[in-house]
Amino acid sequence: MGNEFLFLGVDGGGTRCRARLGDASGAILSEGEAGPANIRFGVEESFEAILEATAQCMVRAGLKPHDSARISACLALAGAGDPDTLTEFKKHKHPFRKAVYTTDSHAACVGAHRGEDGGIVIVGTGSVGEAIVKGQRYRVGGWGFPVSDEGSGAWLGCEVARRVLWAHDGRIPWTELLRRTFAWFASNPHAIVRWMSSARPADFAALAPLVAEHATADDLAACELMSLAAEHIGILVRRLSALGAPRIALAGGLAGKIEPWLNERARLVLVPPAADALTGALDLAKAAPTPAAAP
């Protein structure tokens, strides 16, 4: 590969961090994956995850550690919308020739529409809407669980845990979903309380697949939760449309589970994403000012 410039796109979220390495021609050289990289919940942990995913890319592309000096990177991270947290994160010395920083939703929006006007709603561990309209970026939601991120995996997990306690109290009927969730905690309500005191969004989101699974079997509690989640996601879709986004894509690990529950009005403006957040991050890395030539 000589001394040619390389480009790295990183998509860091609440559950995992992915990285993709490419060259100036657009060829994809390798990919890597590590643990969570939501900088709001751990700057050090996120930085380590980025380095781990990058190291995997380097090894798989047959590169040496010193080759990182040829890389222009875009680090697109959950939590990067908080300027104070981002400032703290930027204090870490990175190994790249250049690094630009943005949010994971921004990279996802760029990838979904390849730089054209449009919006995206991410439904994963968290939830957030982002749109790019006439060069202007707009964000809706995504302020962080538990005060925001409605309709997300973390939100679903929290709500099902809440309903388990309601059922234990006799306030609502038990359903199979609630019994299965209760069994996760050895059918001990105090275990739920102890767990939630230290649980991270990804821990809550681990319960979301149970909700989606039981909704397909018409479990009343599961159907209620999926319907409520879809209402929250539909609000994000409608707001992005009102801001001028001509088309909106859904992305994230729960997008496919939530979409069937959206109402017709929301589904009418949806389009499949043209590409993923890693593609968007690579596009942003390439669009950044070119650094000085590698020696």
C-alpha positions, 0 to 999 in steps of 0.5 A: 500500500506504500504511503497512500492515505487510508480512511477509517470510519468508526461507529460507536454506540451503547452496545458495540463499536465498529470500525471500517478501513478503506483506501482513497479508491473507495475499496474496503480493506477490513473491519473490526468490532469491540465493546460499547463506545458511548462516551457519555457512559465512559470516556476511557472505556470508549477510547479503548473500544475504538483502539481495539476495533481499529487494531483489528482493522489494521491486522486484518489489512496487513498493516503495522501499528505505525501505519496509523499515521497514514489514516484520516479517521472519523469517530462517530460516537454516541454521546458526542452531542454533549460538548463537555463530554466530547471535549474530555474525549478529545483530550485523549491522544489518538494515533491517527494523522487526523481525526474528526469527531461527530455523533453516530446519528450524523454518520448514519444520516450521511450514509443513509442518504449518501450526503443528500437531504434526508433524515434517519431515526436510529432505534437501537440501545438508544433512539435518536432522529437526525436530519440534514436539510439544505446543509443544516443539521437537526437532531430530535431526541437522543438526550440519553436514557432514562430521560430520553431515548423513548422507544429504544431497546433500553426504554423497552427493557425498562418498561418491561421491568416496570411491568413485572413489578406491577404484575408482582404487586397485582396491579396488572395481570401476568403474561408470558413475557412478564413471567419470562422476564421475572425468571431472569431475576430469579423471580425476585423483585428485589433483584430487579431493584438492585440490578437497575441501580447499576444497570447501563442502557445496554443492560436494559436493552438486553431485555428488548428481544424478549419483548419483540419475540413475545409480541409476535405471539400476541402477548398483551404486555409485549404488544402494548410495549411495541405499540408504545415504542412505535408511537415514540419512534413515529413522533421522531419521524413526523418531527424530521418530516416537519423540519423538511426531510424529504425521506427518512430511513430507519436504522439500528438493531431494533429498526426491523422489529419496530417498523411493522408497528409504525402507523401508515403515516410514518411508513409513507416517508420511510426509505431503505438506507442507501448505506450504513453509518460506517459508510457515512463515517468514511465519507466524512473522513474523506471529506475532511481537509487533507492532512499533510503527506505522510513521510 
